[in-house]
Amino acid sequence: MRQIAIIGGGIAGLTVALRCSQRGERVSVFEAGAELGGQLRTERAGGYLIEHGAEGFVAGSEAVAALAMAAGIHDQLRGQLVRDSCHFDGQRLTRLPPGEAGKMLGFQVGSRALGRGIESFQAGMSQLVAALRAQLPAHAEVALGSPVAALAREAGGRWRLTLASGREHSSEAVVMATSASDVARLLEPVAGESAAALAAAQTLSSVTVSLAYPQAAVPHPLDATGFVVADGAQLEGFRACTFASSKLPGRAPPSHALLRAFFRPSGAELGLPDADWIQRAERCVARALGPLGPAERGWVSRWERALPVLDEAHRARVAALEAALAGSGIVLAGAAFHGVGIDGAVRSAEAAASALSPA
Ligand SMILES: Cc1cc2nc3c(=O)[nH]c(=O)nc-3n(C[C@H](O)[C@H](O)[C@H](O)COP(=O)(O)OP(=O)(O)OC[C@H]3O[C@@H](n4cnc5c(N)ncnc54)[C@H](O)[C@@H]3O)c2cc1C
C-alpha cells in the first residue's frame, strides 16, 4: 500500500485524502490548526448557524456535488431561498441584476457561474468537512495541531516530512494543500528558485462580522441575498453584507435575523478587539438598512492573508514549479494554486489525486 502525505486539512487536502483512500492508498493528513476544514468553519450558537469562512460554493458545481455524494451528504445540499442582490451607493439601496454583485466584489469565477448564486449544506459548510473525515478508513492518519516544518528527499526517492514537534514521517508522495507562502518555504530546499518564487504570491485579508437581531428590530424586509457597497462608499473597509438568514435555510431561530458584514481590513486593523469590529459592523450596516441598534450577539472572524489573488504572474509561477516537480511525487492542490473558492479547490484536488494515481 503506497503512503501519501497530505499537508493541509482544508477542503482540498480532505478531498485528496478521500480519493486516494478510496483506491486503497494509505494517507496521512497533517493539519497545522486544531481543527480540519481550513477556510470552512461553521459554528452553532443559540439557534444561529454562523459561517466563519465560506458560506457556500457556486451553485451547480459538479465537483462539489460529486464530492458531497462520495461523502454521503448529497441530500443535505441546500440552495438559496432568494435570488436578488442589492447595491448601496452610500445613500440608497437599489436592486442588482443576477451576477452583478459577484462581479462588483471581484469574484474570480466565470461569467456563467456569477449569476447562479450559491449552495451550501443544511448544517453549514463544516458538514462537508465532517462527512469527508468520517469517510476516511480507519488506517488513515489525521494529525491535528501538526504543522509540517520541513521536507527533504530520502535515499530511495521517498520524502521525509519533519513536523514542528520534531516527529518525522516518510512517504512515497506528498500533496501540498496549503498556502503559496508555505509551499515556497517548504519546497525551496527541494525545487530551488521555482518554489521560492511563490513567496511573491499576493493575498488579501478579510474580516467578517456576523450580527444577530430580533427580526422586529431590523427596519428592512431583508428580501434579498444582501448588498454590495459601491467603491466610493466603502467607508471603514466595509464591502458587502449578506442577509444570511434570508439567503439560506436554518441560519437563525424563528423571528430572528442573521446578517454578515464583510470588511477588507488594513494590516493593523486585523488585531482590533471583537467589540470594536462589532460596533463598526453595526454602524456600517445601519447606514444602508436604517437604524438597527446594537446586535443581540456578534461573531468576528479574522482571515489574515487568506484569499489568494490568482493573477497571470501567479499562474505562471505555479506552472513553472509544477514543471520542476514533474515526476517527483510532489503535487500542489487547492485554492492557493489552481482554484477559486471551494469549487476551484475541489477541482484542483481531484486533479492532484488523479495525477498521483498509479499508472
Ligand atoms: C471569509 C471567507 C469567505 C469565503 N467565502 C467563500 C464562498 O462563499 N464561496 C467559495 O467558494 N469560497 C469562499 N471562500 C474561499 C474558500 O473558503 C477557499 O477557497 C477554500 O476553502 C480553500 O480551501 P483549501 O483547502 O485550498 O485551503 P485552506 O482552507 O486554506 O486549507 C489549507 C490548510 O492548510 C493548513 N496548513 C497551512 N500551513 C500548514 C503546514 N505547514 N502544515 C500543515 N498544515 C498547514 C491550514 O491550517 C489550512 O487548514 C471564502 C474564504 C474566506 C476566508
The ligand as an ORCA input file, in Angstrom:
! r2SCAN-3c Opt
* xyz 0 1
  C     -14.210     34.842      4.834
  C     -14.164     33.923      3.660
  C     -15.310     33.729      2.890
  C     -15.283     32.886      1.788
  N     -16.423     32.695      1.095
  C     -16.437     31.803      0.078
  C     -17.670     31.462     -0.555
  O     -18.745     31.924     -0.161
  N     -17.625     30.579     -1.595
  C     -16.452     29.985     -2.006
  O     -16.467     29.172     -2.939
  N     -15.283     30.261     -1.372
  C     -15.252     31.137     -0.357
  N     -14.090     31.382      0.307
  C     -12.843     30.720     -0.164
  C     -12.835     29.212      0.200
  O     -13.209     29.046      1.536
  C     -11.411     28.689     -0.032
  O     -11.042     28.947     -1.395
  C     -11.266     27.181      0.205
  O     -11.907     26.777      1.394
  C      -9.769     26.870      0.240
  O      -9.571     25.519      0.561
  P      -8.094     24.912      0.566
  O      -8.212     23.531      1.111
  O      -7.485     25.092     -0.765
  O      -7.255     25.858      1.567
  P      -7.448     26.149      3.110
  O      -8.864     26.036      3.508
  O      -6.745     27.435      3.368
  O      -6.660     24.953      3.818
  C      -5.262     24.934      3.954
  C      -4.943     24.251      5.277
  O      -3.542     24.081      5.386
  C      -3.183     24.228      6.746
  N      -1.751     24.499      6.806
  C      -1.108     25.665      6.474
  N       0.218     25.508      6.646
  C       0.420     24.235      7.065
  C       1.585     23.474      7.410
  N       2.837     23.963      7.313
  N       1.426     22.183      7.833
  C       0.178     21.647      7.914
  N      -0.954     22.335      7.604
  C      -0.823     23.606      7.181
  C      -4.072     25.394      7.193
  O      -4.195     25.419      8.603
  C      -5.374     25.074      6.492
  O      -6.239     24.287      7.289
  C     -14.075     32.215      1.428
  C     -12.935     32.393      2.204
  C     -12.965     33.223      3.309
  C     -11.733     33.382      4.153
*
